[in-house]
Amino acid sequence: MSQTTTLPTVPFGRTGMNITRIGFGSWAVGGDWAVGWGAQDDNESVAAIRHAVALGVNWIDTAAIYGLGHSELVVAKALSVIPKSERPYIFTKGGLIGDPANPNAAPRNVGAAASLRREVEDSLRRLHVERIDLYQMHWPAKDVPLEEYWGTLLELKREGKIAAAGLSNHSAAQLEQAEAIGHVDTLQPPFSAIRREAAEHELPWCHAHQTGVIVYSPMQAGLLTGTFTAARAAALPKNDWRSRNAEFTGEKLAHNLQVAAALEKVAQRHGVSTAAAAAAWPLAWPGVTASIVGARSHRQVDGWIAAATLHLTAADMAEVGAVITASGAGGGPAQPAA
């Protein structure tokens, strides 16, 4: 995989990888499933991924559950025309099992060793790679203890099936539990100017343990792009998961749009889009390595790529933090400690 890019890179914890501060998120390109974004145009998705890589983004985050494997297939198709030595790192996730006969059924949290090993082999096949650069447990498993599924990921790393092992959506207490068994290379938590809870415990833990952090939904699924409105929220189709999410309706939506307006003012000063400012907001927090940003079109990539080189100042963060506090939007610390 390529480590060269025209964009700035930072060490990804102790993995040995140096990654751009923005990565391409492939949740939405998975299409229509239980927690999908509705039907997507695969050709546009492929073009968006190739465009992001051409602009210097050197990693892609996906998951086996996104479209029940469809996202991984789209990623593989997008990268198929790029020489292997120039391809970005590929990060994927497992531990959620869908039902192909009923794609809209809620996935099951499974961490049994045999299941995870089967998932890794399936992801290797769909992605057309011999080793996965980072494999993450998507959510805590419900069928086995953490020690069992984390031990399986560490075994897969020793066997060379995966280069690094990480956890997604796990608490600081769970990270501590896993670290006692073997180093947690990475964490993937939700983190945005609306959803800030990870700043209380998880980010400090990762910072102290040299665990890389890639945050997801920094634009809060579109709410913080500067293009979202109450009318657009009301018009979301039923097969778009956001239509069923409380953050997209009523008083919560009104508070969230106030935060988006504050980010818009910061973006204007820096000469970038609101989406870029939102994606860069998590990068101002100690412990955060990079942001995962989704796109379903060439145009959306152009909208946020500036975040890869954008540094929000303490004054910027204080300004947005004041609006967060006044509006009551979301939860968690409003800005980094001085």
Buried (B, 14 or more C-beta within 10 A) or exposed (E): BBEEBEBEBBEBBBBEBBBBBBBBBBBBBBBBBBBBBBEBEBEBBBBBBBBBBEBBBBBBBBBBBBBBBBBBBBBBBBBEEBEEEEBBBBBBBBBBBBBEEEBEEEBBBBBBBEBBBBBBEBBBEBBBBEBBBBBBBBBBBEEBEBEBBBBBBBBBBEEEBBBBBBBBBBBBEBBEBBBEEBBBBBBBBBBBBBBBBBBEBBBBBBBEBEBBBBBBBBBBBBBBBBBBEEEEBEEBEEBBBBBEBEBBBEEBBEBBBBBBBBBBBBBEEBEBBBBBBBBBBBBBBEBBBBBBBBBBBBEBBBBBBBBBBBEBEEEBBEBBBEBBEEBEBBEBBBBBEE
